[in-house]
Amino acid sequence: MTACELKAFHNRTVSITFEDGEVATAHLSCRNEDCDEVMVDVFGTSHPDRYPQIHTCTYVVYAAEIASVVEIVPLSAEPSRYSLHLVEEPAVEQERPDQPLAA
């Protein structure tokens, strides 16, 4: 991809396909005005060995390494009306010798 094309994705969450076939989900920001180097905060990737500290570091990649970029947008601008928040782990029932667990 050209650096000019990458500028449109500055400061956005994207799906990046690299020339070597890797697919990564990341937050992309241009490192310099030319945008020939971009900084990525990787959330997930098909090649985790490329990012040994995936959740703690920002990585620099070159525009020439990137085959395509697609912005990831939420399905709705409104937050979901229904959500599930697990506050504590559910209690695990243990089998008692005098009482079998219900099926």
CORMO-V641272 format. One line per field, one symbol per residue. psi: psi as a letter, one per 40 degrees, with the letter a starting at -180 (. if undefined). Layout:
BEGIN
psi = ???
END
This chain:
BEGIN
psi = iidddddeehfihihhhideeihihihhihdiddfehihhhhdiiegdedgdfdeeihihiiddehdihhihiididhihdhihhhdiiihhhihidehiii.
END
